[in-house]
Amino acid sequence: MAVPKKRTSSARRDKRRTHWKLEAANLAPCPQCHELKPPHRVCLSCGYYKNREAVKVE
């Protein structure tokens, strides 16, 4: 098995990990009720998806 010859410094290790950030969730307005919802998902407030009622919301 491969074993590193030299210890990786914390600066070098942390430079490699700088791109591990979390991203904010994308939200798109619902064309029916204009509530923000995740794209390509049924709207939780009105139940519509692609201008059709997908789920009955009470």
C-alpha positions as CSV (number, residue, x, y, z in Angstrom):
1,M,0.0,0.0,0.0
2,A,1.2,3.5,-0.7
3,V,2.4,5.5,2.3
4,P,3.3,9.2,2.2
5,K,7.0,10.0,2.7
6,K,6.4,13.4,4.3
7,R,3.6,14.7,6.5
8,T,1.2,17.0,4.7
9,S,1.2,20.4,6.4
10,S,-2.0,21.8,7.8
11,A,-1.8,24.8,5.4
12,R,-1.4,22.6,2.4
13,R,-4.3,20.3,3.6
14,D,-6.6,23.3,4.3
15,K,-5.8,24.9,0.9
16,R,-7.1,21.7,-0.7
17,R,-10.3,21.8,1.4
18,T,-11.2,25.4,0.6
19,H,-13.8,24.4,-2.0
20,W,-15.8,22.1,0.4
21,K,-18.3,24.8,1.2
22,L,-22.1,24.4,1.5
23,E,-24.2,26.1,-1.1
24,A,-27.6,27.7,-0.5
25,A,-30.5,25.8,-1.9
26,N,-31.8,27.0,-5.2
27,L,-35.3,28.3,-5.1
28,A,-37.6,29.3,-8.0
29,P,-41.0,31.0,-7.9
30,C,-44.0,28.8,-8.6
31,P,-45.7,30.0,-11.8
32,Q,-49.1,29.3,-10.2
33,C,-48.9,30.9,-6.8
34,H,-45.5,32.7,-6.9
35,E,-44.3,31.0,-3.7
36,L,-40.6,30.0,-3.7
37,K,-40.0,26.3,-4.1
38,P,-37.2,24.0,-5.2
39,P,-37.0,23.7,-9.0
40,H,-38.4,20.5,-10.6
41,R,-40.6,19.8,-7.5
42,V,-44.3,20.0,-6.8
43,C,-45.2,23.3,-5.1
44,L,-46.1,22.6,-1.4
45,S,-48.4,25.5,-1.1
46,C,-50.6,25.0,-4.2
47,G,-49.8,21.4,-5.3
48,Y,-49.0,22.3,-9.0
49,Y,-46.2,21.0,-11.1
50,K,-45.7,22.1,-14.8
51,N,-49.0,24.0,-14.8
52,R,-51.0,20.9,-13.8
53,E,-52.4,20.0,-10.4
54,A,-50.2,17.1,-9.2
55,V,-51.3,16.9,-5.5
56,K,-54.5,18.0,-3.8
57,V,-53.7,20.6,-1.2
58,E,-56.3,21.4,1.4
